[in-house]
């Protein structure tokens, strides 16, 4: 179950990166303060629940701000 959640988060991050063109290191630094975050998740690291929440909030706020600017 934890692996399924990690894979879903990774899929969502990859889609976000594709959609925005944001580099993985910029995403990690902006979302959780770790430029290596995406690489770690790609490598199999499963973030803590509060980190999942921070990442989801970051993606949602970035998408919201893009929508508001359009």
PyMOL Python script that loads the backbone (N, CA, C, O; Angstrom):
from pymol import cmd

cmd.read_pdbstr("""\
ATOM      1  N   UNK A   1       0.823  -1.203   0.000  1.00  0.00           N
ATOM      2  CA  UNK A   1       0.000   0.000   0.000  1.00  0.00           C
ATOM      3  C   UNK A   1       0.862   1.260   0.000  1.00  0.00           C
ATOM      4  O   UNK A   1       0.561   2.220  -0.709  1.00  0.00           O
ATOM      5  N   UNK A   2       1.922   1.258   0.786  1.00  0.00           N
ATOM      6  CA  UNK A   2       2.815   2.422   0.819  1.00  0.00           C
ATOM      7  C   UNK A   2       3.460   2.606  -0.552  1.00  0.00           C
ATOM      8  O   UNK A   2       3.591   3.731  -1.036  1.00  0.00           O
ATOM      9  N   UNK A   3       3.860   1.502  -1.175  1.00  0.00           N
ATOM     10  CA  UNK A   3       4.482   1.589  -2.496  1.00  0.00           C
ATOM     11  C   UNK A   3       3.493   2.138  -3.524  1.00  0.00           C
ATOM     12  O   UNK A   3       3.875   2.936  -4.381  1.00  0.00           O
ATOM     13  N   UNK A   4       2.238   1.724  -3.449  1.00  0.00           N
ATOM     14  CA  UNK A   4       1.220   2.250  -4.362  1.00  0.00           C
ATOM     15  C   UNK A   4       1.069   3.758  -4.199  1.00  0.00           C
ATOM     16  O   UNK A   4       0.935   4.486  -5.182  1.00  0.00           O
ATOM     17  N   UNK A   5       1.092   4.217  -2.955  1.00  0.00           N
ATOM     18  CA  UNK A   5       0.961   5.648  -2.674  1.00  0.00           C
ATOM     19  C   UNK A   5       2.175   6.400  -3.207  1.00  0.00           C
ATOM     20  O   UNK A   5       2.032   7.479  -3.782  1.00  0.00           O
ATOM     21  N   UNK A   6       3.368   5.838  -3.022  1.00  0.00           N
ATOM     22  CA  UNK A   6       4.586   6.466  -3.528  1.00  0.00           C
ATOM     23  C   UNK A   6       4.547   6.552  -5.050  1.00  0.00           C
ATOM     24  O   UNK A   6       4.896   7.579  -5.630  1.00  0.00           O
ATOM     25  N   UNK A   7       4.121   5.472  -5.689  1.00  0.00           N
ATOM     26  CA  UNK A   7       4.062   5.466  -7.150  1.00  0.00           C
ATOM     27  C   UNK A   7       3.032   6.457  -7.681  1.00  0.00           C
ATOM     28  O   UNK A   7       3.255   7.082  -8.718  1.00  0.00           O
ATOM     29  N   UNK A   8       1.916   6.606  -6.989  1.00  0.00           N
ATOM     30  CA  UNK A   8       0.897   7.582  -7.381  1.00  0.00           C
ATOM     31  C   UNK A   8       1.459   8.999  -7.247  1.00  0.00           C
ATOM     32  O   UNK A   8       1.285   9.827  -8.141  1.00  0.00           O
ATOM     33  N   UNK A   9       2.131   9.269  -6.130  1.00  0.00           N
ATOM     34  CA  UNK A   9       2.737  10.585  -5.943  1.00  0.00           C
ATOM     35  C   UNK A   9       3.768  10.838  -7.031  1.00  0.00           C
ATOM     36  O   UNK A   9       3.791  11.920  -7.620  1.00  0.00           O
ATOM     37  N   UNK A  10       4.618   9.861  -7.307  1.00  0.00           N
ATOM     38  CA  UNK A  10       5.640  10.022  -8.338  1.00  0.00           C
ATOM     39  C   UNK A  10       4.997  10.282  -9.698  1.00  0.00           C
ATOM     40  O   UNK A  10       5.465  11.136 -10.452  1.00  0.00           O
ATOM     41  N   UNK A  11       3.948   9.565 -10.009  1.00  0.00           N
ATOM     42  CA  UNK A  11       3.228   9.785 -11.266  1.00  0.00           C
ATOM     43  C   UNK A  11       2.683  11.213 -11.342  1.00  0.00           C
ATOM     44  O   UNK A  11       2.771  11.863 -12.383  1.00  0.00           O
ATOM     45  N   UNK A  12       2.128  11.685 -10.247  1.00  0.00           N
ATOM     46  CA  UNK A  12       1.596  13.049 -10.198  1.00  0.00           C
ATOM     47  C   UNK A  12       2.712  14.089 -10.332  1.00  0.00           C
ATOM     48  O   UNK A  12       2.539  15.106 -11.004  1.00  0.00           O
ATOM     49  N   UNK A  13       3.844  13.835  -9.700  1.00  0.00           N
ATOM     50  CA  UNK A  13       4.993  14.750  -9.806  1.00  0.00           C
ATOM     51  C   UNK A  13       5.490  14.784 -11.246  1.00  0.00           C
ATOM     52  O   UNK A  13       5.734  15.859 -11.795  1.00  0.00           O
ATOM     53  N   UNK A  14       5.641  13.608 -11.859  1.00  0.00           N
ATOM     54  CA  UNK A  14       6.128  13.548 -13.242  1.00  0.00           C
ATOM     55  C   UNK A  14       5.180  14.296 -14.174  1.00  0.00           C
ATOM     56  O   UNK A  14       5.631  15.022 -15.060  1.00  0.00           O
ATOM     57  N   UNK A  15       3.873  14.127 -13.984  1.00  0.00           N
ATOM     58  CA  UNK A  15       2.893  14.838 -14.805  1.00  0.00           C
ATOM     59  C   UNK A  15       3.016  16.349 -14.586  1.00  0.00           C
ATOM     60  O   UNK A  15       2.943  17.125 -15.539  1.00  0.00           O
ATOM     61  N   UNK A  16       3.202  16.760 -13.337  1.00  0.00           N
ATOM     62  CA  UNK A  16       3.367  18.179 -13.013  1.00  0.00           C
ATOM     63  C   UNK A  16       4.610  18.732 -13.706  1.00  0.00           C
ATOM     64  O   UNK A  16       4.567  19.810 -14.299  1.00  0.00           O
ATOM     65  N   UNK A  17       5.719  17.993 -13.629  1.00  0.00           N
ATOM     66  CA  UNK A  17       6.958  18.446 -14.261  1.00  0.00           C
ATOM     67  C   UNK A  17       6.784  18.567 -15.770  1.00  0.00           C
ATOM     68  O   UNK A  17       7.249  19.534 -16.372  1.00  0.00           O
ATOM     69  N   UNK A  18       6.125  17.602 -16.377  1.00  0.00           N
ATOM     70  CA  UNK A  18       5.866  17.661 -17.818  1.00  0.00           C
ATOM     71  C   UNK A  18       4.989  18.856 -18.175  1.00  0.00           C
ATOM     72  O   UNK A  18       5.253  19.572 -19.141  1.00  0.00           O
ATOM     73  N   UNK A  19       3.954  19.055 -17.389  1.00  0.00           N
ATOM     74  CA  UNK A  19       2.982  20.121 -17.646  1.00  0.00           C
ATOM     75  C   UNK A  19       3.606  21.515 -17.481  1.00  0.00           C
ATOM     76  O   UNK A  19       3.317  22.428 -18.255  1.00  0.00           O
ATOM     77  N   UNK A  20       4.442  21.660 -16.488  1.00  0.00           N
ATOM     78  CA  UNK A  20       4.981  22.989 -16.172  1.00  0.00           C
ATOM     79  C   UNK A  20       6.348  23.257 -16.774  1.00  0.00           C
ATOM     80  O   UNK A  20       6.746  24.413 -16.923  1.00  0.00           O
ATOM     81  N   UNK A  21       7.076  22.194 -17.124  1.00  0.00           N
ATOM     82  CA  UNK A  21       8.444  22.367 -17.595  1.00  0.00           C
ATOM     83  C   UNK A  21       9.431  22.665 -16.482  1.00  0.00           C
ATOM     84  O   UNK A  21      10.581  23.019 -16.743  1.00  0.00           O
ATOM     85  N   UNK A  22       8.986  22.523 -15.241  1.00  0.00           N
ATOM     86  CA  UNK A  22       9.840  22.802 -14.098  1.00  0.00           C
ATOM     87  C   UNK A  22      10.891  21.686 -13.955  1.00  0.00           C
ATOM     88  O   UNK A  22      10.546  20.506 -14.027  1.00  0.00           O
ATOM     89  N   UNK A  23      12.147  22.041 -13.756  1.00  0.00           N
ATOM     90  CA  UNK A  23      13.163  21.014 -13.523  1.00  0.00           C
ATOM     91  C   UNK A  23      12.925  20.301 -12.189  1.00  0.00           C
ATOM     92  O   UNK A  23      12.442  20.911 -11.235  1.00  0.00           O
ATOM     93  N   UNK A  24      13.259  19.023 -12.123  1.00  0.00           N
ATOM     94  CA  UNK A  24      13.065  18.263 -10.881  1.00  0.00           C
ATOM     95  C   UNK A  24      13.757  18.882  -9.667  1.00  0.00           C
ATOM     96  O   UNK A  24      13.215  18.854  -8.562  1.00  0.00           O
ATOM     97  N   UNK A  25      14.945  19.436  -9.867  1.00  0.00           N
ATOM     98  CA  UNK A  25      15.655  20.028  -8.725  1.00  0.00           C
ATOM     99  C   UNK A  25      14.946  21.278  -8.207  1.00  0.00           C
ATOM    100  O   UNK A  25      14.893  21.511  -6.999  1.00  0.00           O
ATOM    101  N   UNK A  26      14.407  22.071  -9.114  1.00  0.00           N
ATOM    102  CA  UNK A  26      13.651  23.258  -8.713  1.00  0.00           C
ATOM    103  C   UNK A  26      12.382  22.847  -7.970  1.00  0.00           C
ATOM    104  O   UNK A  26      12.023  23.442  -6.954  1.00  0.00           O
ATOM    105  N   UNK A  27      11.710  21.822  -8.490  1.00  0.00           N
ATOM    106  CA  UNK A  27      10.509  21.317  -7.833  1.00  0.00           C
ATOM    107  C   UNK A  27      10.824  20.890  -6.406  1.00  0.00           C
ATOM    108  O   UNK A  27      10.152  21.315  -5.466  1.00  0.00           O
ATOM    109  N   UNK A  28      11.843  20.051  -6.239  1.00  0.00           N
ATOM    110  CA  UNK A  28      12.188  19.554  -4.907  1.00  0.00           C
ATOM    111  C   UNK A  28      12.544  20.668  -3.939  1.00  0.00           C
ATOM    112  O   UNK A  28      12.105  20.676  -2.789  1.00  0.00           O
ATOM    113  N   UNK A  29      13.349  21.609  -4.422  1.00  0.00           N
ATOM    114  CA  UNK A  29      13.750  22.719  -3.554  1.00  0.00           C
ATOM    115  C   UNK A  29      12.558  23.584  -3.174  1.00  0.00           C
ATOM    116  O   UNK A  29      12.429  24.003  -2.023  1.00  0.00           O
ATOM    117  N   UNK A  30      11.680  23.854  -4.148  1.00  0.00           N
ATOM    118  CA  UNK A  30      10.519  24.709  -3.885  1.00  0.00           C
ATOM    119  C   UNK A  30       9.464  24.019  -3.031  1.00  0.00           C
ATOM    120  O   UNK A  30       8.866  24.641  -2.153  1.00  0.00           O
ATOM    121  N   UNK A  31       9.238  22.742  -3.288  1.00  0.00           N
ATOM    122  CA  UNK A  31       8.165  22.015  -2.600  1.00  0.00           C
ATOM    123  C   UNK A  31       8.541  21.595  -1.192  1.00  0.00           C
ATOM    124  O   UNK A  31       7.737  21.720  -0.268  1.00  0.00           O
ATOM    125  N   UNK A  32       9.766  21.093  -1.021  1.00  0.00           N
ATOM    126  CA  UNK A  32      10.128  20.536   0.287  1.00  0.00           C
ATOM    127  C   UNK A  32      11.512  20.951   0.771  1.00  0.00           C
ATOM    128  O   UNK A  32      11.978  20.464   1.801  1.00  0.00           O
ATOM    129  N   UNK A  33      12.176  21.850   0.034  1.00  0.00           N
ATOM    130  CA  UNK A  33      13.482  22.321   0.473  1.00  0.00           C
ATOM    131  C   UNK A  33      14.620  21.357   0.194  1.00  0.00           C
ATOM    132  O   UNK A  33      15.694  21.484   0.782  1.00  0.00           O
ATOM    133  N   UNK A  34      14.398  20.374  -0.712  1.00  0.00           N
ATOM    134  CA  UNK A  34      15.419  19.385  -1.030  1.00  0.00           C
ATOM    135  C   UNK A  34      15.512  19.236  -2.543  1.00  0.00           C
ATOM    136  O   UNK A  34      14.633  18.630  -3.156  1.00  0.00           O
ATOM    137  N   UNK A  35      16.569  19.782  -3.161  1.00  0.00           N
ATOM    138  CA  UNK A  35      16.673  19.691  -4.610  1.00  0.00           C
ATOM    139  C   UNK A  35      16.795  18.261  -5.125  1.00  0.00           C
ATOM    140  O   UNK A  35      16.576  18.018  -6.312  1.00  0.00           O
ATOM    141  N   UNK A  36      17.134  17.327  -4.274  1.00  0.00           N
ATOM    142  CA  UNK A  36      17.270  15.926  -4.668  1.00  0.00           C
ATOM    143  C   UNK A  36      16.011  15.102  -4.406  1.00  0.00           C
ATOM    144  O   UNK A  36      16.019  13.887  -4.601  1.00  0.00           O
ATOM    145  N   UNK A  37      14.942  15.741  -3.972  1.00  0.00           N
ATOM    146  CA  UNK A  37      13.724  15.037  -3.579  1.00  0.00           C
ATOM    147  C   UNK A  37      13.166  14.142  -4.693  1.00  0.00           C
ATOM    148  O   UNK A  37      12.883  12.968  -4.457  1.00  0.00           O
ATOM    149  N   UNK A  38      13.007  14.689  -5.906  1.00  0.00           N
ATOM    150  CA  UNK A  38      12.417  13.912  -6.998  1.00  0.00           C
ATOM    151  C   UNK A  38      13.298  12.710  -7.315  1.00  0.00           C
ATOM    152  O   UNK A  38      12.791  11.609  -7.525  1.00  0.00           O
ATOM    153  N   UNK A  39      14.585  12.908  -7.349  1.00  0.00           N
ATOM    154  CA  UNK A  39      15.505  11.795  -7.596  1.00  0.00           C
ATOM    155  C   UNK A  39      15.395  10.717  -6.538  1.00  0.00           C
ATOM    156  O   UNK A  39      15.470   9.528  -6.850  1.00  0.00           O
ATOM    157  N   UNK A  40      15.219  11.120  -5.292  1.00  0.00           N
ATOM    158  CA  UNK A  40      15.072  10.153  -4.204  1.00  0.00           C
ATOM    159  C   UNK A  40      13.783   9.354  -4.349  1.00  0.00           C
ATOM    160  O   UNK A  40      13.778   8.139  -4.153  1.00  0.00           O
ATOM    161  N   UNK A  41      12.687  10.036  -4.695  1.00  0.00           N
ATOM    162  CA  UNK A  41      11.405   9.344  -4.882  1.00  0.00           C
ATOM    163  C   UNK A  41      11.499   8.422  -6.096  1.00  0.00           C
ATOM    164  O   UNK A  41      11.009   7.293  -6.060  1.00  0.00           O
ATOM    165  N   UNK A  42      12.122   8.899  -7.159  1.00  0.00           N
ATOM    166  CA  UNK A  42      12.338   8.044  -8.335  1.00  0.00           C
ATOM    167  C   UNK A  42      13.146   6.802  -7.965  1.00  0.00           C
ATOM    168  O   UNK A  42      12.931   5.724  -8.520  1.00  0.00           O
ATOM    169  N   UNK A  43      14.062   6.959  -7.037  1.00  0.00           N
ATOM    170  CA  UNK A  43      14.923   5.860  -6.601  1.00  0.00           C
ATOM    171  C   UNK A  43      14.287   4.922  -5.588  1.00  0.00           C
ATOM    172  O   UNK A  43      14.908   3.932  -5.200  1.00  0.00           O
ATOM    173  N   UNK A  44      13.070   5.205  -5.150  1.00  0.00           N
ATOM    174  CA  UNK A  44      12.375   4.296  -4.251  1.00  0.00           C
ATOM    175  C   UNK A  44      12.082   4.823  -2.861  1.00  0.00           C
ATOM    176  O   UNK A  44      11.420   4.145  -2.075  1.00  0.00           O
ATOM    177  N   UNK A  45      12.563   6.032  -2.534  1.00  0.00           N
ATOM    178  CA  UNK A  45      12.279   6.586  -1.216  1.00  0.00           C
ATOM    179  C   UNK A  45      10.791   6.898  -1.089  1.00  0.00           C
ATOM    180  O   UNK A  45      10.188   7.463  -2.001  1.00  0.00           O
ATOM    181  N   UNK A  46      10.215   6.533   0.028  1.00  0.00           N
ATOM    182  CA  UNK A  46       8.817   6.849   0.295  1.00  0.00           C
ATOM    183  C   UNK A  46       8.769   7.967   1.337  1.00  0.00           C
ATOM    184  O   UNK A  46       9.168   7.767   2.484  1.00  0.00           O
ATOM    185  N   UNK A  47       8.278   9.146   0.935  1.00  0.00           N
ATOM    186  CA  UNK A  47       8.236  10.280   1.864  1.00  0.00           C
ATOM    187  C   UNK A  47       7.266  10.049   3.017  1.00  0.00           C
ATOM    188  O   UNK A  47       6.348   9.234   2.927  1.00  0.00           O
ATOM    189  N   UNK A  48       7.489  10.778   4.088  1.00  0.00           N
ATOM    190  CA  UNK A  48       6.542  10.754   5.207  1.00  0.00           C
ATOM    191  C   UNK A  48       5.242  11.427   4.790  1.00  0.00           C
ATOM    192  O   UNK A  48       5.201  12.181   3.818  1.00  0.00           O
ATOM    193  N   UNK A  49       4.185  11.143   5.536  1.00  0.00           N
ATOM    194  CA  UNK A  49       2.865  11.666   5.180  1.00  0.00           C
ATOM    195  C   UNK A  49       2.829  13.188   5.117  1.00  0.00           C
ATOM    196  O   UNK A  49       2.197  13.755   4.226  1.00  0.00           O
ATOM    197  N   UNK A  50       3.495  13.850   6.045  1.00  0.00           N
ATOM    198  CA  UNK A  50       3.471  15.314   6.013  1.00  0.00           C
ATOM    199  C   UNK A  50       4.192  15.847   4.775  1.00  0.00           C
ATOM    200  O   UNK A  50       3.854  16.921   4.276  1.00  0.00           O
ATOM    201  N   UNK A  51       5.176  15.109   4.280  1.00  0.00           N
ATOM    202  CA  UNK A  51       5.865  15.513   3.052  1.00  0.00           C
ATOM    203  C   UNK A  51       4.959  15.317   1.849  1.00  0.00           C
ATOM    204  O   UNK A  51       4.938  16.156   0.947  1.00  0.00           O
ATOM    205  N   UNK A  52       4.201  14.209   1.822  1.00  0.00           N
ATOM    206  CA  UNK A  52       3.201  14.008   0.771  1.00  0.00           C
ATOM    207  C   UNK A  52       2.282  15.230   0.713  1.00  0.00           C
ATOM    208  O   UNK A  52       2.021  15.781  -0.356  1.00  0.00           O
ATOM    209  N   UNK A  53       1.803  15.633   1.876  1.00  0.00           N
ATOM    210  CA  UNK A  53       0.875  16.767   1.952  1.00  0.00           C
ATOM    211  C   UNK A  53       1.512  18.054   1.429  1.00  0.00           C
ATOM    212  O   UNK A  53       0.878  18.807   0.691  1.00  0.00           O
ATOM    213  N   UNK A  54       2.766  18.304   1.812  1.00  0.00           N
ATOM    214  CA  UNK A  54       3.463  19.513   1.348  1.00  0.00           C
ATOM    215  C   UNK A  54       3.601  19.519  -0.173  1.00  0.00           C
ATOM    216  O   UNK A  54       3.404  20.546  -0.823  1.00  0.00           O
ATOM    217  N   UNK A  55       3.942  18.353  -0.730  1.00  0.00           N
ATOM    218  CA  UNK A  55       4.111  18.246  -2.182  1.00  0.00           C
ATOM    219  C   UNK A  55       2.785  18.494  -2.885  1.00  0.00           C
ATOM    220  O   UNK A  55       2.728  19.235  -3.866  1.00  0.00           O
ATOM    221  N   UNK A  56       1.725  17.878  -2.389  1.00  0.00           N
ATOM    222  CA  UNK A  56       0.400  18.053  -3.005  1.00  0.00           C
ATOM    223  C   UNK A  56      -0.048  19.518  -2.923  1.00  0.00           C
ATOM    224  O   UNK A  56      -0.588  20.060  -3.888  1.00  0.00           O
ATOM    225  N   UNK A  57       0.178  20.156  -1.766  1.00  0.00           N
ATOM    226  CA  UNK A  57      -0.195  21.566  -1.630  1.00  0.00           C
ATOM    227  C   UNK A  57       0.608  22.437  -2.592  1.00  0.00           C
ATOM    228  O   UNK A  57       0.063  23.356  -3.205  1.00  0.00           O
ATOM    229  N   UNK A  58       1.890  22.150  -2.722  1.00  0.00           N
ATOM    230  CA  UNK A  58       2.724  22.919  -3.647  1.00  0.00           C
ATOM    231  C   UNK A  58       2.196  22.804  -5.068  1.00  0.00           C
ATOM    232  O   UNK A  58       2.039  23.812  -5.757  1.00  0.00           O
ATOM    233  N   UNK A  59       1.921  21.580  -5.512  1.00  0.00           N
ATOM    234  CA  UNK A  59       1.426  21.385  -6.880  1.00  0.00           C
ATOM    235  C   UNK A  59       0.078  22.072  -7.076  1.00  0.00           C
ATOM    236  O   UNK A  59      -0.155  22.697  -8.111  1.00  0.00           O
ATOM    237  N   UNK A  60      -0.800  21.959  -6.101  1.00  0.00           N
ATOM    238  CA  UNK A  60      -2.120  22.587  -6.210  1.00  0.00           C
ATOM    239  C   UNK A  60      -1.998  24.108  -6.259  1.00  0.00           C
ATOM    240  O   UNK A  60      -2.673  24.752  -7.061  1.00  0.00           O
ATOM    241  N   UNK A  61      -1.159  24.683  -5.426  1.00  0.00           N
ATOM    242  CA  UNK A  61      -1.025  26.141  -5.420  1.00  0.00           C
ATOM    243  C   UNK A  61      -0.367  26.635  -6.701  1.00  0.00           C
ATOM    244  O   UNK A  61      -0.720  27.701  -7.207  1.00  0.00           O
ATOM    245  N   UNK A  62       0.578  25.877  -7.227  1.00  0.00           N
ATOM    246  CA  UNK A  62       1.232  26.273  -8.470  1.00  0.00           C
ATOM    247  C   UNK A  62       0.245  26.194  -9.623  1.00  0.00           C
ATOM    248  O   UNK A  62       0.214  27.082 -10.475  1.00  0.00           O
ATOM    249  N   UNK A  63      -0.570  25.129  -9.660  1.00  0.00           N
ATOM    250  CA  UNK A  63      -1.590  24.996 -10.711  1.00  0.00           C
ATOM    251  C   UNK A  63      -2.632  26.092 -10.588  1.00  0.00           C
ATOM    252  O   UNK A  63      -3.073  26.647 -11.594  1.00  0.00           O
ATOM    253  N   UNK A  64      -3.033  26.410  -9.353  1.00  0.00           N
ATOM    254  CA  UNK A  64      -4.020  27.481  -9.133  1.00  0.00           C
ATOM    255  C   UNK A  64      -3.487  28.824  -9.610  1.00  0.00           C
ATOM    256  O   UNK A  64      -4.215  29.594 -10.237  1.00  0.00           O
ATOM    257  N   UNK A  65      -2.236  29.106  -9.322  1.00  0.00           N
ATOM    258  CA  UNK A  65      -1.675  30.394  -9.720  1.00  0.00           C
ATOM    259  C   UNK A  65      -1.524  30.468 -11.230  1.00  0.00           C
ATOM    260  O   UNK A  65      -1.668  31.546 -11.806  1.00  0.00           O
ATOM    261  N   UNK A  66      -1.238  29.356 -11.883  1.00  0.00           N
ATOM    262  CA  UNK A  66      -1.156  29.335 -13.346  1.00  0.00           C
ATOM    263  C   UNK A  66      -2.527  29.605 -13.951  1.00  0.00           C
ATOM    264  O   UNK A  66      -2.661  30.356 -14.917  1.00  0.00           O
ATOM    265  N   UNK A  67      -3.551  28.974 -13.358  1.00  0.00           N
ATOM    266  CA  UNK A  67      -4.915  29.163 -13.862  1.00  0.00           C
ATOM    267  C   UNK A  67      -5.385  30.592 -13.692  1.00  0.00           C
ATOM    268  O   UNK A  67      -6.081  31.127 -14.555  1.00  0.00           O
ATOM    269  N   UNK A  68      -5.011  31.210 -12.592  1.00  0.00           N
ATOM    270  CA  UNK A  68      -5.444  32.579 -12.319  1.00  0.00           C
ATOM    271  C   UNK A  68      -4.772  33.562 -13.270  1.00  0.00           C
ATOM    272  O   UNK A  68      -5.336  34.605 -13.600  1.00  0.00           O
ATOM    273  N   UNK A  69      -3.568  33.219 -13.706  1.00  0.00           N
ATOM    274  CA  UNK A  69      -2.832  34.124 -14.591  1.00  0.00           C
ATOM    275  C   UNK A  69      -3.298  34.025 -16.038  1.00  0.00           C
ATOM    276  O   UNK A  69      -3.047  34.930 -16.834  1.00  0.00           O
ATOM    277  N   UNK A  70      -3.967  32.946 -16.379  1.00  0.00           N
ATOM    278  CA  UNK A  70      -4.365  32.738 -17.771  1.00  0.00           C
ATOM    279  C   UNK A  70      -5.602  33.545 -18.129  1.00  0.00           C
ATOM    280  O   UNK A  70      -6.071  33.485 -19.266  1.00  0.00           O
TER     281      UNK A  70
END
""", "prot")
cmd.dss("prot")
cmd.show_as("cartoon", "prot")
cmd.util.cbc("prot")
cmd.orient("prot")
